[in-house]
Amino acid sequence: MSDGPGNLFFNHNPLPMWVYDLETYQFLEVNHAAVEKYGWSEAEFLSMTIKDIRPTEDVPRLVENVEHVTEGLDEAGVWRHLRKDGSLIFVEIVSHTLEYKDRHAELVVAMDVTERKQAEKALRESEERFRSYIENANDNIFTLDLHGRITSANRAMYEKLGCTESELLGKSALELAALERRAEIAHALQRIWVGESIEEVELPIQTFDGKTFIVQIRGRAIYKDGKLVETLHIARDVTEQKRAEQEIKNNEERFRALIEHGRDNISLLSASGELLWESLSDSSTLGFAPNQFVGRNIFELMHPEDLAWTQAMFEQVVQTPGESKEGIFRLRHNDGSWRWIEATATNLLEESHVQAVVVNYRDISARKQAEASLRLRGAALEAAANAIVITDAEGIIQWINPAFTRLTGYSMEEAVGKNPRILKSGTQNETFYKELWDTIHAGKPWHGELTNKRKDGLFYQEEQLITPLIDSTGQITHFIAIKQDITERKRTEAEIRQRVRELETVNRISIALRASSNQKHALAIFLEEIINVFDTRHGVISLWDPETERLNQVIARGWLAEITERPIRSGEGIFGIVFASGETHVSTEFASDPLTLPESRPLLHPGWGGACLPIRSNEKILGVLTLALPSQRAFRREDLRLLQTLAEMAGTTLHRMSLNQEVRLHLERLQSLRQIDMAITGSFDRRTTLETILTQVISQLEVSAADILMLDPKVNALHLGAYQGFANPLDELVYVPIGEGFAGIAVSEKRAVNADMESVRRVPEFYHLWQREGFSSYYAVPLIAKGRPIGVLETYQRTTITPNKEWFNFIEMIAGQAAIALENAGLLEDLESANAELMQAYDSTIEGWSHAMDLRDRETEGHTQRVSDRTLKLARQMGIPEADMTHIRRGALLHDIGKMGIPDGILFKSGPLTDEEWSVMRRHPQYAYEMLAPIEYLRPALDIPHYHHEKWDGTGYPHGLKGDKIPLAARIFAIADVWDALTSDRPYRPAWSREQAFEYIREQSGKHFDPQVVEEFFKIIGNV
């Protein structure tokens, strides 16, 4: 709602109120009472429609009701509404149509009648109890039969209608209502008869003497023995109530309109200037929140320069009851700025219902600024750089500014009273001017460009904006035209358009060239774009070949593509001269041009000329671009400039492609070397490494086949290591003596050797290979490592190639890599052989130690070997990796190596050991650890010698480890060791039977032995 008392009335009304859009049903405003009653916040309400607060079944009726809303006040009756918590309430709706924020809207007041509805229900339920009171009730009470005829009525009913009982009873109730409402009443009665409850119906009733009054009628069904017999109705006369409500609404609307449409803000001040009350618009005027400044003195906001005189004026008002004074002053806005205020203060201190100084005021800051702006605009119009002319409605000049004189040459005296046609140049036709005048006479501004004539007769181009001035009656009073000389701008724009065209062409060709994959494709795109730009289909590009020192035609279009010329030397003909000089040559006709070669003249089309331009990059001429045009068309200066730019672009592209090709070749070869390095360092397989080298040789050097021969110094000959690209097996290269054949010479003389078909013919066995494979050239490079040859890399080619320096450098690098690979492979083989011999010696030593321990400890012959074999078998059964088997075997062989540290007196004692002797004996696992730990390659085998006397239940030694804390290898060995000890004869007892040994192992599962290992051990023993 707009600011003012109306807003105060709306927001502080105890009844829920809202405004909604009649087209979209959207809530536009809600007051505080609605928020509290319904439970939704104001923001939530404004995101909803009035359908959202209705039960679903009531929405069709709502839509129908809204569609039939009439202008003015509308009492929509009682409705069911939903609250946010889902509960239903009954509300009585009064609404009024209005225009709100440019929308056709409805203002609604909703009064909660839920309790009344409940009371009515209770009244109906207790109808019989209070029947005695009906007759004396002030409301009109009557009953109807099932045909709608009046069967009974109370005294108030007869009095209100002005009739007797005989006149009323038996009469149809529909006859009492207005004709247009009878169908509605009939429908309501039918709903009651089927047991529905209906909302209160409000309608006009006619008395027997023709008077009309308004009643609110409620009805209910009356049953007897479960059967509907009649309906009971109460009709309350609300004529005076409705009249009073309407008067209240009319007054409220008038008051709201007064506040909302008033231009002034209103404040109430005390005699000392303290703010007592303010309209809501006041706070927005000065930027304060509502009531934020109430209780403070208004002079706190006064501008220092206005403070003294405004206080004096206010005191004069206060001293005289009814006195009014006006003034213009400045007040401080909440943001710190100053606002100009025009105010009228009236002393109503002695008015009992006011008791304050009433101040009506308005913010005139905009007006003040407008006044200043008008003064500034007047000065600006005089000083404006653009010409300004004002005419009357007939187009007669009334005023011009100095810029108009500078632009047109006409002075104020010469122009005023004349028509702007004095500037007419004749360039524009009458249709142009008619459209101009039609536009401005329609009240619309016209903006456009035209050519006018100065007083001195010179033409100039002008941009003009003509705006009609319209008065309050809608009539055009004047026209204002603003003129700007755009002659120079138009010239600049033409140049810019030409430049943009050139740049677009350059950009389009640049994009196309960047997308090209090879030189020929790029030049084809380049030539196609150029001939399209210059609207011709005839062009040719020739490039210089440094090998042959000739210009060769690369790509051509149109009739130039039909001419097959021989390669051109530098300085020969038009192409050769342009190439040699680096200067552009323009010819009106190629056929008659003195620079054209005589043999070329018959081939050229007569009447065609064109331009030949050098294609250059970094001052180096790469070729020539030629475009042909009919002789009647000539290349303009800007065309040649664009052609030169494009030719240089082509040169840059060719140079870039050449560099890219070189870089790509270098990268590919570096990648090849990297792959060879990875093969050398990442694989110990000589064959794999050589295959990788040959793959890269064939790929990067673009040869047909290649092989690597390795030197065997024992027989002083080369043998085949690997080969690729041959159609047949290489039987001829199985054995090549040093010094014989091309490969043998390369090794013996430590130099590269190449051969062609002529030289190969002198080597019969090699010539046979060449004929079979179809080779035409050959190149061999010795593989040298640390100054000594160790092999040869051979390449074969079936087609003729001309290797360059880069080719030879790369094959030399690959040869170096191959030499490293062969040397590393030889060293590795020697190392593996030496390592195998060393491991065999280690294992033999360990077996010797083990055998010596068996003899010293008086174990049965072969005990250690049997225990080792059974331990390995059980370890495999347990899924231990094969790589760990060597360490388990060594640990089993050395399991009692620690007993070498036990004195013979204890180790070989025939009787029982004392506690002290047992303490010494139990140290042998620790002795084993101390003896073997310094030997690095035996450290992985320490688990068995160190822990094989530990027990699953933690009662073992030397550390008392328990369960999984004992290494798995030691747990496996413990069972194998005990089994062999139990089933072998010993000096102090005979061997146990398998059944006895089985029983003992089973009994010790979970005590001495790991139960899982025992289970796997039984599987193995059962299979033996």
Secondary structure, DSSP 8 states (H G I E B T S, - for coil): --SSHHHHHHHH-SS-EEEEETTT-BEEEE-HHHHHHH---HHHHHTSBGGGGS-GGGHHHHHHHHHT--SSEEEEEEEEEE-TTS-EEEEEEEEEEEEETTEEEEEEEEEE-HHHHHHHHHHHHTTTTTHHHHTT-SSEEEEE-TTSBEEEE-HHHHHHHT--HHHHTT-BGGGGB-GGGHHHHHHHHHHHHTT-----EEEEEE-TTS-EEEEEEEEEEEEETTEEEEEEEEEEE-HHHHHHHHHHHHHHHHHHHHHHH-S-EEEEE-TT-BEEEE-HHHHHHHT--TTTTTTSBGGGGB-HHHHHHHHHHHHHHHHSTT-EEEEEEEEE-TTS-EEEEEEEEEEETT-TTT-EEEEEEEE-HHHHHHHHHHHHHHHHHHH-SSEEEEEETT--EEEE-HHHHHHHS--HHHHTTS-GGGGB-S-S-HHHHHHHHHHHHTT--EEEEEEEE-TTS-EEEEEEEEEEEE-TTS-EEEEEEEEEE-HHHHHHHHHHHHHHHHHHHHHHHHHHHHT-SSHHHHHHHHHHHHHHHTT-S-EEEEEEETTTTEEEEEEEEGGGGG-----B-TTSHHHHHHHHH---EEES-TTT-TTS-GGGGGGS-TTEEEEEEEEEETTEEEEEEEEEEETTS---HHHHHHHHHHHHHHHHHHHHHHHHHHHHHHHHHHHHHHHHHHHHHH---HHHHHHHHHHHHHHHH--SEEEEEEEETTTTEEEEEEEES-SS--GGGS-EETTSHHHHHHHHHTS-EEEEHHHHTTSHHHHHHHHHHT--EEEEEEEEETTEEEEEEEEEESS-----HHHHHHHHHHHHHHHHHHHHHHHHHHHHHHHHHHHHHHHHHHHHHHHHHHHHTT--TTHHHHHHHHHHHHHHHTT--GGGHHHHHHHHHTTTGGGGGS-HHHHT-SS---HHHHHHHTTHHHHHHHHHTTSGGGGGGTHHHHHTT--TTS--SSS---GGGS-HHHHHHHHHHHHHHHTS-BTTB----HHHHHHHHHHHBTTTB-HHHHHHHHHHHHH-
